[in-house]
């Protein structure tokens, strides 16, 4: 009996092991890795927000890795899909976030991280107590914590109060790598409930933040479809990490970026199936990047690894697509050479029925861009929910994701053989056209003069000598990032510091016919070559064109911009205000005539224009809003912009002009 029982037990164990093995293999092989399945799994609570360095991130990695293997992709190197890199990691369990509210010595409340508050902007460790005020005009605001519920007040107190407590309906979670900004300004998001409590109690706040960084080894996932040539590579990518969870609140990251990963896997499947009967000329590299949310860490490491492996590299990155409320596809790029691919893809998507336009979103393509590689990101404009706990799978349109994936696959199949030659030929042709716009025999002289002009301040001029010829030059263009500095040059000009919750950001001034400002009686023969002279004075009447920009940092660096053109004898009004590709609709707002300028093709509002007459001068004013974002281009920080009124209705524009009292604002700027 004992022997028979043992045999049966062994038989049962073997059967169980076989069943488990078969079940796992069946799940893997029967798994079609559909768009819907991938999105729902990666954005499930089980993966806890896929924060790099956590179990949920590892589970996402295993899922993608299994599919790479299932497709039969080649391993990129080291006989593994996993490509290690060193990751700067702020372990959530090691960070200290404490805020305590007191009334004298009585503790009113100890804030709960993620429920009552969430950091928005910090500059490192904090251990300080501040008195609380709700008064934006408080005389002691520079030593206080200001509580605001109106985002229009944000710019009024930014860089004034030591700490801003900003009421938010939904918190946005950003990783510490992106929170630390080396500025003294601190901003903390607070809940509506905490705001109401502070309104009753006020008192003081003690903030204790202790940030602990460590280095860990983590991985990107990289698969390969080998090409016949192998000298060049097309990299298709999407990041699979997100921002994690806080206790039981999961930031699922469905749109950002389970959508992009599902698209990447779908594209990989289509390209691999095509390659079974056809061959690619270039290597096709499939990359699921880690660490995007913490500063593009995974993609930066990968770019550094492959930049010397290939002669030319092209990247198409996918980030945040398929939102149910998304109205169009945007193609984002940051450099001239990438702009060629951007234009080609916009044309391609428009030709197959999509509404597609340019954008400047930040994603992993920037890592390629910064190393002078061709790189773009495909994104969509339904981004309000990202980094909140509302970014869940039910907000995705799976059919849209699938169709976009097919379009990208088809574009690669149709164009990959000659893609590098065609893009670089187009780029070189455009560069040649730009170069030919200046006559060859004048190029050297032109470059010297422009360089000399740039060294002069707006109120300066000097005599230079080139090849024996003397020329009198002055700099007619200047940029200011400080109101007081601008007033030193234009003492009679009214420059507003704040407009509708936006604070002065910068201005660009073009002086009208600046050469004529030099006294006609100046005897050039008596002037010394290369000695700098100054005008006696400048005034606002010398300005021919002026750009004023006001920024709202709390609204994703939203910029309110005014372009003011002063009519001159040589001013061609028709060429400025009219364009065959634009429609201008006349509207009347509180007695002032405005023009809504929109695109003829899509009917999207670009800007609002109006005209003013003051002091015997005619002013043409254009008003627009845009996002300001910093990009790394050619290793340098540069600013890029995204128009904001493209999806705004006419009624909303009219309401904004009226509520912001734009008639009086423009009048004040012009001293009207």
C-alpha positions as CSV (number, residue, x, y, z in Angstrom):
1,X,0.0,0.0,0.0
2,X,2.8,2.4,0.9
3,X,4.5,1.7,-2.5
4,X,1.3,2.1,-4.5
5,X,0.6,5.4,-2.7
6,X,4.1,6.7,-3.4
7,X,3.8,5.8,-7.1
8,X,0.5,7.5,-7.3
9,X,1.9,10.6,-5.5
10,X,4.8,10.8,-7.9
11,X,2.4,10.4,-10.8
12,X,0.2,13.1,-9.6
13,X,3.1,15.5,-9.0
14,X,4.5,14.8,-12.5
15,X,1.0,15.4,-14.0
16,X,0.7,18.7,-12.0
17,X,4.1,19.9,-13.2
18,X,3.2,19.0,-16.8
19,X,-0.2,20.8,-16.5
20,X,1.5,23.9,-15.0
21,X,4.1,23.9,-17.8
22,X,1.5,23.4,-20.5
23,X,-0.7,26.1,-19.0
24,X,2.1,28.6,-19.0
25,X,3.1,27.7,-22.5
26,X,-0.5,27.7,-23.7
27,X,-1.1,31.2,-22.2
28,X,2.0,32.5,-23.8
29,X,1.3,31.0,-27.2
30,X,-2.4,31.6,-27.3
31,X,-1.9,35.1,-26.2
32,X,-2.4,37.3,-29.2
33,X,-1.1,40.4,-27.4
34,X,-3.9,42.5,-28.7
35,X,-3.8,46.3,-28.3
36,X,-6.6,46.0,-25.7
37,X,-5.0,43.2,-23.7
38,X,-1.6,44.9,-23.6
39,X,-3.0,48.3,-22.5
40,X,-5.3,46.8,-19.8
41,X,-2.5,44.6,-18.4
42,X,0.2,47.3,-18.3
43,X,-2.2,49.8,-16.9
44,X,-3.7,47.4,-14.3
45,X,-3.5,48.0,-10.6
46,X,-1.5,44.8,-10.4
47,X,1.5,46.6,-11.9
48,X,1.2,49.5,-9.5
49,X,2.2,52.3,-12.0
50,X,5.3,50.6,-13.4
51,X,7.8,52.8,-11.6
52,X,11.4,52.0,-12.6
53,X,13.0,49.9,-9.9
54,X,9.8,48.3,-8.7
55,X,8.1,44.9,-9.0
56,X,5.4,46.3,-11.3
57,X,8.0,47.7,-13.6
58,X,9.7,44.2,-13.7
59,X,6.3,42.6,-14.5
60,X,5.8,44.9,-17.4
61,X,9.3,44.1,-18.6
62,X,8.6,40.3,-18.4
63,X,5.4,40.8,-20.4
64,X,7.2,42.7,-23.2
65,X,10.2,40.3,-23.1
66,X,7.9,37.3,-23.6
67,X,6.3,38.9,-26.6
68,X,9.7,39.8,-28.2
69,X,10.6,36.1,-27.8
70,X,7.2,35.0,-29.1
71,X,7.6,37.1,-32.2
72,X,11.1,35.6,-32.8
73,X,12.9,38.9,-32.7
74,X,16.7,38.6,-32.6
75,X,18.4,39.7,-29.4
76,X,20.3,42.9,-29.9
77,X,23.4,41.9,-28.0
78,X,24.7,39.8,-25.2
79,X,22.2,37.1,-26.1
80,X,19.5,39.0,-24.2
81,X,16.6,41.4,-24.9
82,X,17.6,43.2,-21.7
83,X,20.1,46.0,-22.0
84,X,21.4,47.2,-18.7
85,X,22.0,50.8,-17.7
86,X,22.7,52.7,-14.5
87,X,19.5,54.4,-13.2
88,X,19.3,57.2,-10.6
89,X,16.5,55.9,-8.4
90,X,14.5,57.7,-5.6
91,X,13.0,54.7,-3.8
92,X,9.5,55.7,-2.7
93,X,10.1,53.8,0.6
94,X,13.2,55.8,1.4
95,X,11.8,59.4,0.9
96,X,10.5,61.5,3.7
97,X,7.6,63.8,3.0
98,X,6.2,65.4,6.2
99,X,4.1,68.6,6.5
100,X,2.5,69.7,9.8
101,X,0.1,72.6,10.3
102,X,0.0,74.3,13.6
103,X,-1.9,77.2,15.3
104,X,0.7,78.4,17.8
105,X,1.8,75.2,19.5
106,X,-1.4,73.3,18.7
107,X,-1.2,70.8,15.9
108,X,-4.0,71.3,13.5
109,X,-3.2,68.5,11.1
110,X,-0.4,66.3,9.8
111,X,-0.7,66.1,6.1
112,X,-0.9,62.7,4.4
113,X,1.3,62.4,1.4
114,X,-0.7,61.7,-1.8
115,X,-4.0,62.4,-0.1
116,X,-3.6,65.9,1.4
117,X,-0.6,67.1,-0.6
118,X,1.9,66.2,-3.3
119,X,5.1,68.1,-4.2
120,X,5.0,70.0,-7.5
121,X,8.3,71.9,-7.4
122,X,11.1,71.3,-4.9
123,X,14.8,72.2,-4.8
124,X,16.1,69.4,-2.5
125,X,15.9,68.7,1.2
126,X,13.6,71.0,3.2
127,X,13.2,71.5,6.9
128,X,11.6,74.9,7.5
129,X,8.5,76.5,9.1
130,X,6.6,79.3,7.4
131,X,3.6,81.4,8.6
132,X,0.5,80.8,6.4
133,X,-1.2,83.6,4.5
134,X,-4.0,83.8,2.0
135,X,-3.3,87.4,1.1
136,X,-1.3,87.7,-2.1
137,X,-0.4,91.3,-1.1
138,X,0.8,90.3,2.4
139,X,3.8,92.5,3.3
140,X,5.6,89.5,4.7
141,X,4.9,87.2,1.7
142,X,8.6,86.7,1.0
143,X,8.9,84.8,4.3
144,X,5.5,83.1,4.2
145,X,3.6,80.2,2.7
146,X,0.9,81.6,0.4
147,X,-2.3,79.5,-0.1
148,X,-4.0,80.0,-3.5
149,X,-7.0,78.5,-5.1
150,X,-7.0,80.7,-8.2
151,X,-4.3,79.8,-10.7
152,X,-4.4,83.4,-12.0
153,X,-2.7,84.3,-8.7
154,X,0.2,81.9,-9.3
155,X,2.3,84.2,-11.3
156,X,1.6,87.1,-8.9
157,X,3.3,85.2,-6.0
158,X,5.8,83.1,-8.0
159,X,9.3,83.9,-6.8
160,X,7.9,86.1,-4.1
161,X,6.5,83.7,-1.5
162,X,8.9,81.1,0.0
163,X,6.3,78.4,-0.5
164,X,3.2,78.2,-2.6
165,X,0.4,75.9,-1.5
166,X,-1.8,75.4,-4.6
167,X,-5.2,73.9,-4.4
168,X,-5.8,71.2,-7.0
169,X,-8.8,69.0,-7.7
170,X,-6.6,66.2,-9.1
171,X,-2.9,65.9,-8.2
172,X,-0.3,65.3,-10.9
173,X,2.5,63.1,-9.8
174,X,6.0,63.7,-11.2
175,X,9.2,61.9,-10.2
176,X,11.7,63.6,-8.1
177,X,14.3,63.6,-10.9
178,X,11.9,66.1,-12.7
179,X,10.8,68.0,-9.5
180,X,14.2,69.2,-8.5
181,X,14.8,72.4,-10.4
182,X,17.6,74.2,-8.5
183,X,15.4,77.1,-7.8
184,X,14.4,78.6,-4.4
185,X,10.7,78.5,-5.2
186,X,8.8,75.6,-3.6
187,X,5.4,74.6,-4.7
188,X,3.2,71.9,-3.1
189,X,-0.2,70.8,-4.4
190,X,-2.9,70.5,-1.7
191,X,-6.3,68.9,-1.7
192,X,-9.6,70.9,-1.6
193,X,-10.3,69.5,1.8
194,X,-7.0,70.7,3.2
195,X,-7.5,74.1,1.6
196,X,-10.9,74.4,3.4
197,X,-9.3,73.4,6.7
198,X,-6.5,76.0,6.3
199,X,-8.9,78.7,5.4
200,X,-10.5,78.2,8.8
201,X,-7.4,77.7,10.9
202,X,-4.4,79.3,9.1
203,X,-1.4,79.3,11.5
204,X,1.9,77.9,10.2
205,X,3.3,75.0,8.2
206,X,6.4,73.0,8.9
207,X,7.8,71.2,5.8
208,X,10.3,68.3,6.2
209,X,11.4,66.7,3.0
210,X,14.4,64.4,2.9
211,X,15.2,63.1,-0.5
212,X,17.4,59.9,-0.8
213,X,18.9,59.0,-4.2
214,X,20.6,55.7,-5.0
215,X,22.0,54.1,-8.2
216,X,20.5,50.8,-9.4
217,X,21.0,48.7,-12.4
218,X,17.9,48.4,-14.6
219,X,17.1,47.5,-18.2
220,X,15.7,48.6,-21.5
221,X,14.2,45.9,-23.7
222,X,15.7,45.8,-27.2
223,X,14.8,43.4,-30.1
224,X,16.1,43.3,-33.6
225,X,15.0,42.5,-37.1
226,X,18.2,42.3,-39.1
227,X,18.6,44.1,-42.4
228,X,20.7,43.0,-45.4
229,X,23.0,46.0,-45.2
230,X,23.2,46.7,-41.4
231,X,25.1,50.0,-41.8
232,X,22.0,52.0,-40.8
233,X,19.2,51.5,-38.3
234,X,15.6,52.5,-37.8
235,X,14.7,52.5,-34.1
236,X,11.1,52.2,-33.1
237,X,10.4,53.0,-29.5
238,X,8.0,53.6,-26.7
239,X,8.6,53.9,-22.9
240,X,6.9,51.4,-20.6
241,X,7.7,53.0,-17.2
242,X,5.4,55.3,-15.4
243,X,5.3,57.2,-12.0
244,X,4.2,54.4,-9.6
245,X,1.6,54.5,-6.8
246,X,1.0,56.1,-3.5
247,X,-0.4,53.6,-1.0
248,X,-3.6,52.4,-2.7
249,X,-3.7,55.2,-5.3
250,X,-2.3,53.8,-8.5
251,X,-1.2,56.1,-11.3
252,X,-2.0,53.6,-14.0
253,X,-0.4,55.3,-17.0
254,X,-2.8,54.0,-19.6
255,X,-2.4,56.8,-22.1
256,X,1.1,57.5,-20.8
257,X,2.3,55.1,-22.0
258,X,0.7,51.6,-22.2
259,X,-0.9,53.0,-25.4
260,X,2.5,53.6,-26.9
261,X,3.8,50.2,-25.9
262,X,0.8,48.4,-27.3
263,X,1.4,50.2,-30.6
264,X,5.1,49.3,-30.5
265,X,4.3,45.6,-30.1
266,X,1.7,45.7,-32.8
267,X,4.2,47.4,-35.2
268,X,6.9,44.8,-34.3
269,X,4.5,42.0,-35.1
270,X,3.6,43.5,-38.5
271,X,7.2,44.2,-39.5
272,X,8.4,40.7,-38.3
273,X,5.7,39.0,-40.3
274,X,6.6,41.1,-43.4
275,X,10.3,40.1,-42.9
276,X,9.5,36.4,-43.0
277,X,8.9,36.7,-46.8
278,X,10.8,39.9,-47.5
279,X,14.0,41.5,-46.4
280,X,14.7,45.0,-45.0
281,X,17.8,46.9,-46.1
282,X,18.3,48.5,-42.7
283,X,18.3,47.0,-39.2
284,X,15.0,47.5,-37.5
285,X,15.4,47.9,-33.8
286,X,12.5,47.6,-31.4
287,X,13.1,49.4,-28.1
288,X,10.9,49.4,-25.0
289,X,12.5,52.1,-23.0
290,X,12.7,52.4,-19.2
291,X,13.2,55.5,-17.1
292,X,11.5,58.0,-19.4
293,X,9.6,59.6,-16.6
294,X,12.7,60.2,-14.6
295,X,14.6,62.2,-17.3
296,X,14.8,59.9,-20.3
297,X,17.4,57.8,-18.5
298,X,16.9,54.6,-20.5
299,X,17.0,56.1,-23.9
300,X,20.0,58.3,-23.2
301,X,21.9,55.3,-22.2
302,X,20.9,53.3,-25.3
303,X,21.7,56.2,-27.6
304,X,25.2,56.5,-26.1
305,X,25.6,52.7,-26.6
306,X,24.6,52.6,-30.3
307,X,25.7,55.9,-31.7
308,X,29.0,54.5,-33.0
309,X,27.5,51.2,-34.1
310,X,25.7,52.6,-37.1
311,X,26.5,55.2,-39.8
312,X,23.0,56.7,-39.6
313,X,20.2,56.2,-37.1
314,X,16.5,57.2,-37.3
315,X,14.0,57.0,-34.4
316,X,10.2,57.0,-34.5
317,X,9.0,57.1,-30.9
318,X,5.4,56.6,-29.8
319,X,4.1,58.3,-26.6
320,X,0.5,58.9,-25.5
321,X,-1.8,57.9,-28.5
322,X,-5.4,56.7,-28.8
323,X,-7.1,58.9,-26.2
324,X,-10.9,58.9,-26.8
325,X,-11.0,62.7,-26.9
326,X,-7.9,63.1,-29.1
327,X,-8.7,65.1,-32.2
328,X,-5.5,64.8,-34.2
329,X,-2.1,63.3,-34.4
330,X,1.0,65.4,-33.7
331,X,4.5,64.7,-34.9
332,X,7.1,66.2,-32.6
333,X,10.7,67.0,-33.5
334,X,13.4,69.3,-32.3
335,X,16.1,69.7,-35.1
336,X,16.2,70.7,-38.7
337,X,17.1,67.3,-40.0
338,X,14.4,65.7,-37.9
339,X,12.0,68.3,-39.2
340,X,12.3,66.7,-42.7
341,X,11.0,63.4,-41.3
342,X,8.4,65.3,-39.4
343,X,7.1,66.9,-42.5
344,X,7.1,63.6,-44.4
345,X,5.1,61.9,-41.7
346,X,2.6,64.7,-41.5
347,X,2.0,64.5,-45.2
348,X,1.7,60.7,-45.0
349,X,-0.9,60.8,-42.2
350,X,-2.9,63.6,-43.9
351,X,-2.9,61.7,-47.1
352,X,-4.5,58.6,-45.4
353,X,-7.3,60.7,-43.8
354,X,-5.8,61.8,-40.5
355,X,-5.7,65.3,-39.1
356,X,-2.0,65.7,-38.4
357,X,0.2,68.6,-37.4
358,X,3.5,69.6,-35.8
359,X,4.2,69.5,-32.1
360,X,7.0,69.9,-29.6
361,X,6.3,67.3,-27.0
362,X,9.1,65.9,-24.8
363,X,9.8,62.2,-25.0
364,X,12.5,59.7,-25.7
365,X,13.1,61.0,-29.3
366,X,14.9,63.9,-27.6
367,X,17.8,61.6,-26.6
368,X,18.4,60.8,-30.3
369,X,17.9,64.4,-31.3
370,X,20.5,65.6,-28.9
371,X,23.0,63.4,-30.7
372,X,22.1,64.8,-34.1
373,X,20.1,61.7,-35.2
374,X,16.9,61.9,-37.1
375,X,14.1,61.5,-34.5
376,X,10.4,62.2,-34.0
377,X,7.6,61.3,-31.6
378,X,4.1,60.5,-32.5
379,X,1.7,61.9,-29.9
380,X,-1.9,63.0,-29.6
381,X,-3.4,66.0,-27.8
382,X,-5.6,64.4,-25.2
383,X,-3.1,64.8,-22.3
384,X,-5.1,66.3,-19.5
385,X,-5.3,63.1,-17.5
386,X,-1.6,62.1,-17.7
387,X,0.2,61.8,-14.4
388,X,-3.1,61.7,-12.5
389,X,-4.9,58.6,-11.2
390,X,-7.6,59.2,-13.8
391,X,-5.3,57.9,-16.6
392,X,-7.0,54.5,-16.9
393,X,-7.7,52.1,-19.8
394,X,-11.3,53.0,-20.3
395,X,-10.2,56.3,-21.7
396,X,-8.4,54.6,-24.6
397,X,-9.7,54.0,-28.2
398,X,-8.1,50.7,-29.1
399,X,-9.2,50.8,-32.7
400,X,-7.4,54.2,-33.1
401,X,-4.2,52.8,-31.6
402,X,-4.3,49.8,-33.9
403,X,-4.9,51.9,-37.0
404,X,-2.1,54.3,-36.2
405,X,0.2,51.3,-35.7
406,X,-0.7,49.9,-39.1
407,X,0.0,53.3,-40.7
408,X,3.4,53.5,-39.1
409,X,4.2,49.9,-40.2
410,X,3.1,50.6,-43.7
411,X,5.2,53.8,-43.9
412,X,8.3,51.9,-42.8
413,X,7.7,49.0,-45.2
414,X,7.1,51.4,-48.1
415,X,10.0,53.8,-47.4
416,X,12.7,52.0,-45.4
417,X,14.9,51.0,-48.3
418,X,15.7,54.6,-49.4
419,X,14.6,56.5,-46.3
420,X,18.0,57.8,-45.3
421,X,19.1,58.8,-48.8
422,X,15.8,60.5,-49.4
423,X,15.7,62.4,-46.1
424,X,19.3,63.6,-46.3
425,X,18.8,64.6,-50.0
426,X,15.8,66.7,-49.0
427,X,17.7,68.2,-46.1
428,X,20.7,69.1,-48.3
429,X,18.5,70.6,-50.9
430,X,16.8,72.8,-48.3
431,X,20.2,73.8,-46.8
432,X,21.4,74.7,-50.3
433,X,18.4,76.8,-50.9
434,X,18.9,78.7,-47.6
435,X,22.6,79.2,-48.5
436,X,21.8,80.5,-52.0
437,X,19.4,83.0,-50.6
438,X,22.4,85.2,-49.8
439,X,24.6,85.9,-52.8
440,X,27.8,84.0,-52.7
441,X,30.1,87.0,-53.1
442,X,28.4,88.8,-50.2
443,X,28.2,85.9,-47.7
444,X,31.5,86.6,-45.9
445,X,30.8,90.4,-45.6
446,X,27.3,89.6,-44.4
447,X,28.5,87.2,-41.7
448,X,31.1,89.7,-40.5
449,X,28.5,92.6,-40.3
450,X,26.0,90.4,-38.4
451,X,28.6,89.2,-35.9
452,X,29.6,92.9,-35.3
453,X,26.0,93.9,-34.8
454,X,25.3,91.2,-32.3
455,X,28.1,92.6,-30.1
456,X,26.4,96.0,-29.8
457,X,23.7,97.0,-27.4
458,X,20.4,98.5,-28.7
459,X,21.6,102.1,-28.2
460,X,25.1,101.7,-29.6
461,X,26.7,102.1,-33.0
462,X,30.2,102.0,-34.5
463,X,32.3,102.2,-37.6
464,X,33.8,99.0,-39.0
465,X,36.1,98.4,-41.9
466,X,35.9,95.4,-44.2
467,X,38.3,95.0,-47.2
468,X,39.1,98.7,-47.1
469,X,35.4,99.7,-47.1
470,X,34.0,101.5,-44.0
471,X,30.4,100.8,-42.8
472,X,28.4,102.4,-40.0
473,X,26.4,99.7,-38.1
474,X,24.0,99.5,-35.2
475,X,22.1,96.7,-33.7
476,X,18.4,97.1,-34.3
477,X,17.2,94.0,-32.4
478,X,17.4,93.3,-28.7
479,X,15.8,90.7,-26.3
480,X,15.0,91.6,-22.7
481,X,14.0,89.2,-19.8
482,X,13.6,92.0,-17.3
483,X,11.1,94.9,-17.3
484,X,13.4,97.3,-15.6
485,X,16.2,96.7,-18.0
486,X,13.9,97.4,-20.9
487,X,12.7,100.6,-19.3
488,X,16.3,101.9,-19.3
489,X,16.2,102.1,-23.1
490,X,12.5,103.1,-23.5
491,X,11.7,105.4,-20.6
492,X,8.4,106.5,-22.0
493,X,6.9,103.1,-22.5
494,X,4.4,101.4,-20.3
495,X,5.5,97.8,-19.8
496,X,3.0,95.7,-17.8
497,X,4.5,93.2,-15.3
498,X,1.5,90.9,-15.1
499,X,-1.4,90.2,-17.4
500,X,-4.2,87.7,-16.6
501,X,-2.2,85.5,-14.3
502,X,0.8,85.6,-16.5
503,X,4.0,87.4,-15.5
504,X,6.5,89.2,-17.8
505,X,8.8,86.6,-19.4
506,X,10.7,88.3,-22.1
507,X,10.4,90.8,-25.0
508,X,12.0,91.2,-28.4
509,X,12.3,94.7,-29.8
510,X,13.0,95.7,-33.4
511,X,14.0,99.3,-33.7
512,X,12.6,100.9,-36.8
513,X,15.3,102.0,-39.2
514,X,17.9,102.2,-36.4
515,X,20.6,103.5,-38.8
516,X,18.6,106.7,-39.2
517,X,18.9,107.3,-35.4
518,X,22.5,108.3,-35.8
519,X,22.8,112.1,-36.1
520,X,22.9,113.0,-39.7
521,X,25.6,115.6,-38.8
522,X,27.9,112.8,-37.6
523,X,31.1,113.1,-39.5
524,X,32.1,109.5,-40.3
525,X,35.6,110.7,-41.2
526,X,36.1,111.8,-37.6
527,X,34.9,108.5,-36.1
528,X,37.4,105.9,-35.0
529,X,37.1,102.5,-36.5
530,X,35.7,99.9,-34.0
531,X,35.1,102.4,-31.3
532,X,31.6,102.1,-29.8
533,X,29.3,105.2,-29.6
534,X,25.9,105.6,-28.0
535,X,22.7,107.3,-29.1
536,X,21.6,110.1,-26.8
537,X,18.1,108.5,-26.3
538,X,15.6,106.0,-27.5
539,X,11.8,106.1,-27.1
540,X,8.9,103.8,-27.9
541,X,8.4,105.9,-31.1
542,X,11.6,104.2,-32.4
543,X,10.1,100.7,-32.2
544,X,8.9,99.2,-35.4
545,X,8.0,95.7,-34.1
546,X,7.6,94.4,-30.6
547,X,7.0,90.9,-29.1
548,X,5.9,90.7,-25.5
549,X,5.6,87.3,-23.8
550,X,4.0,86.6,-20.4
551,X,4.3,83.2,-18.8
552,X,2.2,81.1,-16.4
553,X,4.4,78.4,-15.0
554,X,1.6,76.6,-13.2
555,X,-0.1,75.9,-16.5
556,X,2.7,73.9,-18.2
557,X,4.6,77.1,-19.0
558,X,1.7,78.6,-20.9
559,X,2.7,81.8,-22.7
560,X,0.5,84.8,-23.6
561,X,2.1,86.6,-26.5
562,X,1.5,90.0,-28.1
563,X,3.0,90.8,-31.5
564,X,2.8,94.6,-32.1
565,X,3.6,95.9,-35.6
566,X,3.8,99.7,-36.2
567,X,2.7,100.9,-39.6
568,X,5.4,102.6,-41.6
569,X,5.6,104.1,-45.1
570,X,7.2,100.8,-46.3
571,X,4.9,98.6,-44.2
572,X,2.9,96.2,-46.3
573,X,-0.3,95.6,-44.3
574,X,-1.8,93.1,-46.7
575,X,1.3,90.8,-46.6
576,X,1.2,90.7,-42.8
577,X,-2.5,90.4,-42.1
578,X,-3.6,88.4,-45.1
579,X,-2.6,84.9,-46.3
580,X,-4.1,82.6,-48.8
581,X,-4.0,79.7,-46.4
582,X,-5.7,81.7,-43.6
583,X,-9.2,82.9,-42.9
584,X,-9.9,86.2,-41.0
585,X,-13.3,86.6,-39.4
586,X,-14.3,90.0,-38.1
587,X,-15.9,90.1,-34.6
588,X,-16.8,93.0,-32.3
589,X,-16.0,92.8,-28.6
590,X,-17.1,95.7,-26.4
591,X,-16.8,98.2,-29.2
592,X,-13.4,97.0,-30.5
593,X,-13.0,95.2,-33.8
594,X,-11.0,91.9,-33.7
595,X,-10.2,89.3,-36.3
596,X,-10.1,85.6,-35.6
597,X,-7.3,84.1,-37.7
598,X,-7.8,80.4,-38.5
599,X,-6.4,77.9,-40.9
600,X,-8.5,77.5,-44.1
601,X,-7.9,73.7,-44.2
602,X,-8.8,72.8,-40.6
603,X,-10.5,75.9,-39.3
604,X,-8.2,75.9,-36.3
605,X,-7.8,79.3,-34.6
606,X,-4.1,80.5,-34.6
607,X,-4.4,84.0,-33.1
608,X,-6.5,87.0,-32.6
609,X,-5.7,90.3,-34.3
610,X,-6.8,93.9,-33.8
611,X,-5.9,97.4,-34.9
612,X,-5.4,100.6,-32.8
613,X,-4.6,104.2,-33.7
614,X,-2.7,106.3,-31.2
615,X,-0.5,109.3,-31.4
616,X,-0.8,109.5,-35.2
617,X,0.4,105.9,-35.5
618,X,-1.3,102.7,-36.6
619,X,-0.7,99.6,-34.5
620,X,-1.5,96.0,-35.6
621,X,-1.7,93.7,-32.7
622,X,-1.7,89.9,-32.8
623,X,-2.6,87.9,-29.6
624,X,-1.9,84.2,-29.1
625,X,-1.2,81.5,-26.5
626,X,1.3,78.8,-26.7
627,X,3.3,76.3,-24.5
628,X,6.9,76.9,-23.8
629,X,9.1,73.8,-23.4
630,X,12.8,73.4,-23.1
631,X,14.5,71.0,-25.5
632,X,18.0,69.7,-25.7
633,X,19.1,70.4,-29.3
634,X,22.7,69.8,-30.4
635,X,23.6,69.5,-26.7
636,X,22.2,72.9,-25.8
637,X,18.9,73.9,-24.1
638,X,16.5,75.6,-26.5
639,X,13.0,76.7,-26.3
640,X,10.2,75.2,-28.4
641,X,6.5,76.2,-28.7
642,X,3.1,74.5,-29.2
643,X,0.1,76.7,-30.2
644,X,-2.8,76.4,-27.6
645,X,-5.9,77.8,-29.4
646,X,-6.0,75.1,-32.1
647,X,-8.8,73.2,-30.4
648,X,-10.5,76.2,-28.8
649,X,-13.9,77.4,-30.0
650,X,-14.8,80.9,-31.2
651,X,-17.1,81.5,-28.2
652,X,-14.3,80.5,-25.8
653,X,-11.9,83.0,-27.5
654,X,-14.5,85.8,-27.3
655,X,-15.1,85.0,-23.6
656,X,-11.4,85.0,-22.9
657,X,-10.9,88.4,-24.6
658,X,-13.7,89.9,-22.7
659,X,-12.9,88.3,-19.3
660,X,-9.2,89.3,-19.4
661,X,-10.2,92.9,-20.3
662,X,-8.0,92.7,-23.4
663,X,-9.2,96.1,-24.7
664,X,-7.8,97.9,-21.7
665,X,-4.7,95.7,-21.6
666,X,-3.7,96.6,-25.1
667,X,-4.5,100.2,-24.5
668,X,-2.2,100.3,-21.5
669,X,0.6,98.7,-23.5
670,X,0.2,101.3,-26.3
671,X,-0.5,104.2,-23.9
672,X,-3.7,104.4,-25.9
